[in-house]
């Protein structure tokens, strides 16, 4: 079990326009998943946000669902939830590494994702991490997504173009356009 330590937690961001998040959960361990979702929903609602929740078969499918929603929907951010408990085979490493890597790659593409997929040695560790009255990792994942949304909104706005830009219409109307070169 984790020792009782004090960790710094960023203050909850505030929003002029309420954020809309998609919670994607793999409910393989249903009780653990339910606790994670409860924590995530409470954090989103405390920030004034709204949410939808969908379920996928397993932790490997969470990034795929988020990737589809990122490309085809209007969510501001995403919360990835699930639990992977070490077993007797290397499947644990594959699921942990590949789901985490895929979420990171989506984040680097601009998706605001809080990763709350627990990767633990045993059920007792999962229960402590998932419990809202415990480590509340579902709430922590939602808080991470909310912070990324706040940053994205802070940095959004008109982008400066990069590379060659054609002349503006105003410039051509002013009589400077010489027509095609001969």
C-alpha positions in Angstrom: 0.0 0.0 0.0 1.0 3.6 -0.6 2.2 5.5 2.4 0.2 8.5 3.6 2.0 11.4 2.1 1.0 15.0 1.3 1.0 15.9 -2.3 0.3 19.3 -3.9 -2.9 19.5 -5.9 -3.4 22.4 -8.3 -6.5 24.5 -7.6 -9.5 23.6 -9.7 -9.6 25.7 -12.9 -12.6 27.9 -13.5 -14.3 28.4 -16.9 -16.3 31.2 -18.5 -17.9 28.6 -20.7 -18.7 25.2 -19.2 -16.5 22.4 -20.5 -18.0 19.2 -22.0 -16.1 16.0 -21.3 -16.4 12.4 -22.4 -15.7 9.8 -19.8 -14.5 6.5 -21.5 -14.4 3.6 -19.1 -13.4 0.0 -19.4 -15.6 -1.8 -16.7 -13.7 -5.1 -16.6 -13.6 -4.8 -12.8 -17.0 -3.2 -12.5 -16.8 -2.1 -8.9 -13.5 -0.4 -9.4 -14.7 1.2 -12.6 -17.8 2.5 -10.9 -15.8 4.2 -8.2 -13.5 5.8 -10.8 -16.5 7.1 -12.7 -18.1 8.5 -9.5 -15.0 10.5 -8.7 -14.6 11.8 -12.3 -18.2 12.9 -12.5 -18.0 14.7 -9.1 -14.9 16.6 -10.2 -16.3 17.6 -13.6 -19.6 18.8 -12.0 -17.7 20.7 -9.3 -15.9 22.7 -12.1 -19.3 23.4 -13.7 -18.8 21.0 -16.5 -21.0 18.5 -18.2 -20.2 14.9 -19.2 -21.2 11.8 -21.1 -20.0 8.3 -20.2 -19.4 5.4 -22.6 -18.2 1.9 -21.9 -15.7 0.0 -24.0 -14.6 -3.7 -23.6 -11.1 -3.1 -22.2 -8.3 -0.7 -21.5 -6.9 -1.1 -25.0 -10.1 0.1 -26.5 -10.2 3.3 -24.4 -7.7 5.2 -26.6 -9.5 4.2 -29.8 -12.8 5.4 -28.5 -11.2 8.7 -27.4 -9.5 9.1 -30.8 -12.8 8.6 -32.6 -14.6 11.1 -30.4 -11.7 13.6 -30.7 -11.9 13.5 -34.5 -15.7 13.3 -34.8 -17.3 15.1 -31.9 -17.4 18.3 -30.0 -16.0 17.3 -26.6 -13.5 19.7 -24.9 -11.7 16.9 -23.1 -11.7 13.2 -22.2 -11.3 11.1 -19.1 -9.8 7.6 -19.6 -10.8 5.2 -16.8 -10.2 1.5 -16.2 -8.1 -0.9 -14.2 -5.4 -3.4 -15.2 -4.3 -5.8 -12.4 -1.1 -7.8 -12.9 -1.6 -11.4 -13.8 0.7 -14.3 -14.6 1.5 -13.3 -18.2 3.1 -10.4 -20.0 -0.4 -9.3 -21.2 -0.3 -6.9 -18.2 2.7 -5.0 -19.6 1.2 -4.9 -23.1 -2.1 -3.5 -22.0 -0.5 -1.0 -19.6 2.2 0.2 -22.0 0.0 0.3 -25.2 -3.0 2.1 -23.6 -0.8 4.7 -22.0 1.3 5.2 -25.1 -1.8 5.6 -27.3 -3.3 8.2 -24.8 -0.1 10.1 -24.8 0.0 10.2 -28.6 -3.6 11.5 -28.7 -2.6 14.2 -26.1 0.3 15.3 -28.3 -2.2 15.7 -31.2 -4.2 18.1 -29.0 -6.7 16.0 -27.2 -7.1 17.1 -23.5 -7.0 13.7 -21.7 -6.8 12.7 -18.1 -5.5 9.2 -17.8 -7.2 7.3 -14.9 -6.4 3.8 -16.1 -5.1 2.1 -12.9 -2.2 -0.2 -13.3 -1.8 -2.1 -10.1 -0.3 -5.3 -8.6 -3.5 -6.4 -6.9 -7.2 -5.7 -6.1 -6.4 -4.1 -2.8 -4.3 -1.4 -4.5 -7.0 -0.8 -7.1 -9.7 -0.4 -4.4 -7.6 2.2 -2.5 -6.8 4.2 -5.7 -10.4 4.1 -7.0 -12.2 5.0 -3.8 -13.5 8.5 -3.8 -12.7 8.6 -0.1 -9.3 7.1 -0.8 -6.9 8.3 -3.5 -9.8 9.2 -5.9 -7.8 8.6 -9.1 -11.0 9.0 -11.2 -11.4 12.5 -9.8 -7.7 13.1 -10.4 -8.0 12.1 -14.0 -10.9 14.4 -14.5 -9.0 17.3 -12.8 -6.1 16.6 -15.2 -8.4 16.8 -18.2 -9.9 20.1 -16.9 -6.5 21.6 -16.4 -5.5 20.8 -20.0 -8.8 22.2 -21.3 -8.1 25.4 -19.4 -4.6 25.6 -21.0 -6.0 24.9 -24.4 -8.5 27.7 -24.1 -5.9 30.0 -22.7 -3.7 29.4 -25.8 -6.4 29.2 -28.4 -7.2 32.0 -30.7 -6.0 33.2 -34.1 -2.9 31.4 -35.2 -0.1 33.0 -37.1 0.4 31.3 -40.4 3.6 29.5 -41.1 5.3 29.3 -44.5 4.2 31.0 -47.8 1.0 33.0 -47.7 -0.7 34.2 -50.8 -1.3 38.0 -51.2 -4.4 39.3 -49.6 -7.4 40.3 -51.8 -7.0 43.9 -50.5 -3.4 44.0 -51.8 -4.6 43.0 -55.3 -7.5 45.4 -55.4 -5.2 48.3 -54.6 -3.7 47.9 -58.1 -0.5 46.2 -57.2 -1.5 42.9 -58.9 0.6 42.8 -62.1 -1.2 39.7 -63.5 0.6 36.5 -64.7 4.2 36.8 -65.4 5.1 36.6 -69.1 
